[in-house]
């Protein structure tokens, strides 16, 4: 687990709060760059429009892990570590 300073923790908590406001039932969470995710969704014929949240690359894995472990969300199969965007699908 990465060690974060108090400023970084505040930034992570702000992103978590923003994402929590948009969570609905049966939603999946993941981290992937916007253009790459758009291509993957189109190539795999996945229905739905993802909602993106900007974050720093070093925070993405921590935020996704929080929602998977603490909130019980499903991690999307296209999710990767160290990405510049978190998405809900």
Biotite code that builds the C-alpha atoms (Angstrom):
import biotite.structure as struc

atoms = struc.array([
    struc.Atom([0.000, 0.000, 0.000], chain_id="A", res_id=1, res_name="UNK", atom_name="CA", element="C"),
    struc.Atom([1.308, 3.403, -0.903], chain_id="A", res_id=2, res_name="UNK", atom_name="CA", element="C"),
    struc.Atom([2.104, 5.966, 1.759], chain_id="A", res_id=3, res_name="UNK", atom_name="CA", element="C"),
    struc.Atom([0.457, 9.332, 1.229], chain_id="A", res_id=4, res_name="UNK", atom_name="CA", element="C"),
    struc.Atom([0.998, 12.695, 2.873], chain_id="A", res_id=5, res_name="UNK", atom_name="CA", element="C"),
    struc.Atom([-1.865, 14.570, 4.511], chain_id="A", res_id=6, res_name="UNK", atom_name="CA", element="C"),
    struc.Atom([-2.276, 16.803, 1.435], chain_id="A", res_id=7, res_name="UNK", atom_name="CA", element="C"),
    struc.Atom([-2.504, 13.768, -0.834], chain_id="A", res_id=8, res_name="UNK", atom_name="CA", element="C"),
    struc.Atom([-5.045, 12.150, 1.485], chain_id="A", res_id=9, res_name="UNK", atom_name="CA", element="C"),
    struc.Atom([-7.196, 15.276, 1.297], chain_id="A", res_id=10, res_name="UNK", atom_name="CA", element="C"),
    struc.Atom([-7.036, 15.174, -2.515], chain_id="A", res_id=11, res_name="UNK", atom_name="CA", element="C"),
    struc.Atom([-7.981, 11.477, -2.543], chain_id="A", res_id=12, res_name="UNK", atom_name="CA", element="C"),
    struc.Atom([-10.878, 12.084, -0.149], chain_id="A", res_id=13, res_name="UNK", atom_name="CA", element="C"),
    struc.Atom([-12.181, 14.914, -2.364], chain_id="A", res_id=14, res_name="UNK", atom_name="CA", element="C"),
    struc.Atom([-12.187, 12.613, -5.394], chain_id="A", res_id=15, res_name="UNK", atom_name="CA", element="C"),
    struc.Atom([-13.881, 9.846, -3.382], chain_id="A", res_id=16, res_name="UNK", atom_name="CA", element="C"),
    struc.Atom([-16.580, 12.264, -2.247], chain_id="A", res_id=17, res_name="UNK", atom_name="CA", element="C"),
    struc.Atom([-17.185, 13.360, -5.849], chain_id="A", res_id=18, res_name="UNK", atom_name="CA", element="C"),
    struc.Atom([-17.492, 9.741, -7.022], chain_id="A", res_id=19, res_name="UNK", atom_name="CA", element="C"),
    struc.Atom([-19.752, 8.723, -4.112], chain_id="A", res_id=20, res_name="UNK", atom_name="CA", element="C"),
    struc.Atom([-22.264, 11.370, -5.176], chain_id="A", res_id=21, res_name="UNK", atom_name="CA", element="C"),
    struc.Atom([-22.619, 9.690, -8.601], chain_id="A", res_id=22, res_name="UNK", atom_name="CA", element="C"),
    struc.Atom([-22.824, 6.022, -7.544], chain_id="A", res_id=23, res_name="UNK", atom_name="CA", element="C"),
    struc.Atom([-25.985, 4.144, -8.485], chain_id="A", res_id=24, res_name="UNK", atom_name="CA", element="C"),
    struc.Atom([-26.987, 0.503, -8.171], chain_id="A", res_id=25, res_name="UNK", atom_name="CA", element="C"),
    struc.Atom([-25.229, -2.085, -10.339], chain_id="A", res_id=26, res_name="UNK", atom_name="CA", element="C"),
    struc.Atom([-22.415, 0.226, -11.379], chain_id="A", res_id=27, res_name="UNK", atom_name="CA", element="C"),
    struc.Atom([-18.851, -0.894, -12.056], chain_id="A", res_id=28, res_name="UNK", atom_name="CA", element="C"),
    struc.Atom([-15.759, 1.152, -11.266], chain_id="A", res_id=29, res_name="UNK", atom_name="CA", element="C"),
    struc.Atom([-12.375, 1.177, -12.903], chain_id="A", res_id=30, res_name="UNK", atom_name="CA", element="C"),
    struc.Atom([-9.441, 3.312, -13.953], chain_id="A", res_id=31, res_name="UNK", atom_name="CA", element="C"),
    struc.Atom([-8.473, 3.838, -17.591], chain_id="A", res_id=32, res_name="UNK", atom_name="CA", element="C"),
    struc.Atom([-7.538, 6.745, -19.841], chain_id="A", res_id=33, res_name="UNK", atom_name="CA", element="C"),
    struc.Atom([-10.573, 8.164, -21.676], chain_id="A", res_id=34, res_name="UNK", atom_name="CA", element="C"),
    struc.Atom([-9.508, 7.477, -25.291], chain_id="A", res_id=35, res_name="UNK", atom_name="CA", element="C"),
    struc.Atom([-8.350, 3.938, -24.524], chain_id="A", res_id=36, res_name="UNK", atom_name="CA", element="C"),
    struc.Atom([-11.556, 3.127, -22.637], chain_id="A", res_id=37, res_name="UNK", atom_name="CA", element="C"),
    struc.Atom([-13.710, 4.492, -25.462], chain_id="A", res_id=38, res_name="UNK", atom_name="CA", element="C"),
    struc.Atom([-11.922, 2.213, -27.914], chain_id="A", res_id=39, res_name="UNK", atom_name="CA", element="C"),
    struc.Atom([-12.244, -0.820, -25.651], chain_id="A", res_id=40, res_name="UNK", atom_name="CA", element="C"),
    struc.Atom([-15.954, -0.249, -25.076], chain_id="A", res_id=41, res_name="UNK", atom_name="CA", element="C"),
    struc.Atom([-16.599, 0.188, -28.792], chain_id="A", res_id=42, res_name="UNK", atom_name="CA", element="C"),
    struc.Atom([-14.529, -2.861, -29.796], chain_id="A", res_id=43, res_name="UNK", atom_name="CA", element="C"),
    struc.Atom([-16.268, -5.055, -27.207], chain_id="A", res_id=44, res_name="UNK", atom_name="CA", element="C"),
    struc.Atom([-19.738, -3.643, -27.968], chain_id="A", res_id=45, res_name="UNK", atom_name="CA", element="C"),
    struc.Atom([-20.353, -2.683, -24.351], chain_id="A", res_id=46, res_name="UNK", atom_name="CA", element="C"),
    struc.Atom([-23.528, -0.675, -23.834], chain_id="A", res_id=47, res_name="UNK", atom_name="CA", element="C"),
    struc.Atom([-23.576, 2.358, -21.578], chain_id="A", res_id=48, res_name="UNK", atom_name="CA", element="C"),
    struc.Atom([-21.743, 5.619, -21.305], chain_id="A", res_id=49, res_name="UNK", atom_name="CA", element="C"),
    struc.Atom([-18.983, 5.866, -18.702], chain_id="A", res_id=50, res_name="UNK", atom_name="CA", element="C"),
    struc.Atom([-18.775, 8.801, -16.350], chain_id="A", res_id=51, res_name="UNK", atom_name="CA", element="C"),
    struc.Atom([-15.175, 9.954, -15.897], chain_id="A", res_id=52, res_name="UNK", atom_name="CA", element="C"),
    struc.Atom([-13.460, 11.526, -12.897], chain_id="A", res_id=53, res_name="UNK", atom_name="CA", element="C"),
    struc.Atom([-10.028, 13.087, -13.272], chain_id="A", res_id=54, res_name="UNK", atom_name="CA", element="C"),
    struc.Atom([-7.345, 12.057, -10.798], chain_id="A", res_id=55, res_name="UNK", atom_name="CA", element="C"),
    struc.Atom([-3.595, 11.787, -10.484], chain_id="A", res_id=56, res_name="UNK", atom_name="CA", element="C"),
    struc.Atom([-2.115, 8.549, -11.778], chain_id="A", res_id=57, res_name="UNK", atom_name="CA", element="C"),
    struc.Atom([-0.705, 7.535, -8.394], chain_id="A", res_id=58, res_name="UNK", atom_name="CA", element="C"),
    struc.Atom([-4.170, 7.807, -6.770], chain_id="A", res_id=59, res_name="UNK", atom_name="CA", element="C"),
    struc.Atom([-6.227, 5.731, -9.209], chain_id="A", res_id=60, res_name="UNK", atom_name="CA", element="C"),
    struc.Atom([-5.469, 2.286, -7.802], chain_id="A", res_id=61, res_name="UNK", atom_name="CA", element="C"),
    struc.Atom([-6.056, 3.431, -4.214], chain_id="A", res_id=62, res_name="UNK", atom_name="CA", element="C"),
    struc.Atom([-9.420, 4.987, -5.058], chain_id="A", res_id=63, res_name="UNK", atom_name="CA", element="C"),
    struc.Atom([-10.647, 1.998, -7.077], chain_id="A", res_id=64, res_name="UNK", atom_name="CA", element="C"),
    struc.Atom([-9.515, -0.380, -4.306], chain_id="A", res_id=65, res_name="UNK", atom_name="CA", element="C"),
    struc.Atom([-11.409, 1.681, -1.725], chain_id="A", res_id=66, res_name="UNK", atom_name="CA", element="C"),
    struc.Atom([-14.677, 1.391, -3.638], chain_id="A", res_id=67, res_name="UNK", atom_name="CA", element="C"),
    struc.Atom([-14.218, -2.318, -4.325], chain_id="A", res_id=68, res_name="UNK", atom_name="CA", element="C"),
    struc.Atom([-13.300, -3.246, -0.743], chain_id="A", res_id=69, res_name="UNK", atom_name="CA", element="C"),
    struc.Atom([-15.304, -0.758, 1.319], chain_id="A", res_id=70, res_name="UNK", atom_name="CA", element="C"),
    struc.Atom([-18.355, -0.016, -0.829], chain_id="A", res_id=71, res_name="UNK", atom_name="CA", element="C"),
    struc.Atom([-18.716, -3.399, -2.521], chain_id="A", res_id=72, res_name="UNK", atom_name="CA", element="C"),
    struc.Atom([-18.612, -2.143, -6.115], chain_id="A", res_id=73, res_name="UNK", atom_name="CA", element="C"),
    struc.Atom([-17.522, -4.445, -8.906], chain_id="A", res_id=74, res_name="UNK", atom_name="CA", element="C"),
    struc.Atom([-14.185, -3.683, -10.529], chain_id="A", res_id=75, res_name="UNK", atom_name="CA", element="C"),
    struc.Atom([-14.573, -3.362, -14.292], chain_id="A", res_id=76, res_name="UNK", atom_name="CA", element="C"),
    struc.Atom([-12.602, -5.801, -16.435], chain_id="A", res_id=77, res_name="UNK", atom_name="CA", element="C"),
    struc.Atom([-10.969, -2.935, -18.360], chain_id="A", res_id=78, res_name="UNK", atom_name="CA", element="C"),
    struc.Atom([-9.532, -1.332, -15.226], chain_id="A", res_id=79, res_name="UNK", atom_name="CA", element="C"),
    struc.Atom([-5.776, -0.769, -14.956], chain_id="A", res_id=80, res_name="UNK", atom_name="CA", element="C"),
    struc.Atom([-3.359, 0.689, -12.419], chain_id="A", res_id=81, res_name="UNK", atom_name="CA", element="C"),
    struc.Atom([-1.855, 4.185, -12.668], chain_id="A", res_id=82, res_name="UNK", atom_name="CA", element="C"),
    struc.Atom([-4.431, 5.770, -14.960], chain_id="A", res_id=83, res_name="UNK", atom_name="CA", element="C"),
    struc.Atom([-5.406, 9.447, -15.282], chain_id="A", res_id=84, res_name="UNK", atom_name="CA", element="C"),
    struc.Atom([-9.145, 8.857, -15.112], chain_id="A", res_id=85, res_name="UNK", atom_name="CA", element="C"),
    struc.Atom([-11.547, 6.842, -12.983], chain_id="A", res_id=86, res_name="UNK", atom_name="CA", element="C"),
    struc.Atom([-14.796, 5.773, -14.566], chain_id="A", res_id=87, res_name="UNK", atom_name="CA", element="C"),
    struc.Atom([-18.185, 4.459, -13.532], chain_id="A", res_id=88, res_name="UNK", atom_name="CA", element="C"),
    struc.Atom([-19.989, 2.232, -15.992], chain_id="A", res_id=89, res_name="UNK", atom_name="CA", element="C"),
])
